[in-house]
Amino acid sequence: VKCIGCGETIDLTTSKKILGPKQTKRWECNLASVWGQMASGGGHSTLREEMAVLGVPIMTEKSFIHIERDIGTWWEQELNKSMKQAGEEERRLAIEHNEYHEGIPAITVILDGGWSKRSH
C-alpha cells in the first residue's frame, strides 16, 4: 500500500507465515481456511462461494490443493505419533497388569472399518 501523503510504500499482511511439513511457508489465514474446509467436507469452490459473499479474494485452486496436501501430511504425522504413544501406553498397562499372550504384552484393539459420511 502506498501512502498518499508521503509516498512511502507499506507492506500490509493479513496474517503471519507458518512453516509447513515440507519446509514451505504458508499464510496462516490460508491454512485456517483450507483446514476449515477439510474439516467440514468442503473444498475450494465452497470456500470461494463463502468468501465471495464477504467480498474477500482467496487463493488459487492450485494453492488450495498444495495446502490441502500439507495439512494431510501434518494430520498423518500427528495421527501416527498419537497412535504410537497410545500403543506404548497400552503396552505399559498390559505389563503393569501382567496381561500377556504367549509371552507378549497383550492389548485389545478395536477397529470398525467405518468411514465418516457427510451429514448433509
C-alpha positions as CSV (number, residue, x, y, z in Angstrom):
1,V,0.0,0.0,0.0
2,K,1.4,3.4,-1.0
3,C,0.8,6.4,1.3
4,I,-0.9,9.3,-0.5
5,G,0.7,11.8,1.8
6,C,4.4,10.8,1.9
7,G,4.6,8.3,-1.0
8,E,6.1,5.6,1.3
9,T,5.2,2.0,0.4
10,I,3.9,-0.1,3.3
11,D,3.7,-3.8,3.2
12,L,0.5,-5.0,4.9
13,T,-0.2,-8.6,5.7
14,T,-3.3,-10.4,6.9
15,S,-1.5,-13.0,8.9
16,K,1.9,-14.5,9.7
17,K,3.6,-17.2,7.6
18,I,3.9,-20.7,9.1
19,L,6.4,-23.3,8.2
20,G,4.8,-26.4,6.7
21,P,5.8,-30.0,6.9
22,K,7.7,-29.8,3.6
23,Q,9.6,-26.6,4.8
24,T,7.2,-24.4,2.8
25,K,5.9,-21.2,4.3
26,R,2.1,-20.7,4.1
27,W,-0.1,-17.8,5.2
28,E,-1.8,-18.7,8.5
29,C,-5.2,-17.4,7.1
30,N,-4.9,-19.7,4.1
31,L,-4.0,-22.7,6.3
32,A,-7.0,-22.0,8.5
33,S,-9.3,-21.6,5.5
34,V,-8.3,-24.9,3.9
35,W,-8.3,-26.7,7.3
36,G,-11.9,-25.5,7.9
37,Q,-13.0,-26.7,4.5
38,M,-11.3,-30.1,5.1
39,A,-12.9,-30.5,8.5
40,S,-16.4,-29.6,7.2
41,G,-16.3,-31.5,3.9
42,G,-15.9,-28.5,1.7
43,G,-13.4,-27.6,-0.9
44,H,-12.0,-24.8,-3.0
45,S,-15.4,-24.0,-4.7
46,T,-17.2,-23.9,-1.3
47,L,-14.5,-21.6,0.1
48,R,-14.7,-19.4,-3.0
49,E,-18.6,-19.1,-2.6
50,E,-18.4,-18.3,1.1
51,M,-15.7,-15.6,0.7
52,A,-17.4,-14.1,-2.4
53,V,-20.4,-13.2,-0.1
54,L,-17.9,-11.2,2.0
55,G,-16.0,-9.8,-0.9
56,V,-12.8,-11.5,0.2
57,P,-10.4,-12.8,-2.5
58,I,-9.0,-16.2,-1.9
59,M,-6.0,-18.3,-3.1
60,T,-6.0,-20.1,-6.4
61,E,-7.3,-23.7,-6.6
62,K,-3.6,-24.8,-7.1
63,S,-2.6,-23.2,-3.9
64,F,-5.6,-24.7,-2.1
65,I,-4.6,-28.2,-3.3
66,H,-0.9,-27.7,-2.1
67,I,-2.1,-26.5,1.3
68,E,-4.6,-29.4,1.5
69,R,-1.7,-31.8,0.9
70,D,0.4,-30.1,3.5
71,I,-2.4,-30.4,6.1
72,G,-2.9,-34.0,5.1
73,T,0.8,-34.7,5.8
74,W,0.5,-32.9,9.2
75,W,-2.6,-34.9,10.1
76,E,-0.9,-38.2,9.1
77,Q,2.2,-37.3,11.1
78,E,0.2,-36.4,14.2
79,L,-2.1,-39.4,14.0
80,N,0.9,-41.7,13.7
81,K,2.6,-40.1,16.7
82,S,-0.7,-40.3,18.7
83,M,-1.2,-44.0,17.8
84,K,2.4,-44.8,18.7
85,Q,2.0,-43.1,22.1
86,A,-1.3,-44.9,22.7
87,G,0.3,-48.2,21.8
88,E,3.2,-47.6,24.2
89,E,0.8,-46.7,27.0
90,E,-1.3,-49.8,26.3
91,R,1.8,-51.9,26.4
92,R,2.9,-50.4,29.7
93,L,-0.5,-51.0,31.2
94,A,-0.5,-54.7,29.9
95,I,2.8,-55.3,31.6
96,E,1.7,-53.5,34.7
97,H,-1.4,-55.7,34.9
98,N,0.5,-58.8,33.9
99,E,-1.5,-59.4,30.8
100,Y,0.4,-61.5,28.3
101,H,-0.3,-63.7,25.3
102,E,2.4,-66.2,24.5
103,G,4.9,-64.0,26.4
104,I,4.0,-60.8,24.6
105,P,2.2,-58.0,26.4
106,A,-1.5,-58.3,25.3
107,I,-3.7,-55.4,24.4
108,T,-7.2,-55.2,23.0
109,V,-7.5,-53.3,19.7
110,I,-10.9,-52.5,18.2
111,L,-11.4,-51.3,14.6
112,D,-14.8,-50.8,13.0
113,G,-13.5,-50.1,9.5
114,G,-16.1,-47.3,9.2
115,W,-15.9,-44.2,7.1
116,S,-17.4,-41.0,8.2
117,K,-20.0,-39.7,5.8
118,R,-21.3,-36.2,5.3
119,S,-24.2,-35.3,7.5
120,H,-25.9,-33.1,4.9
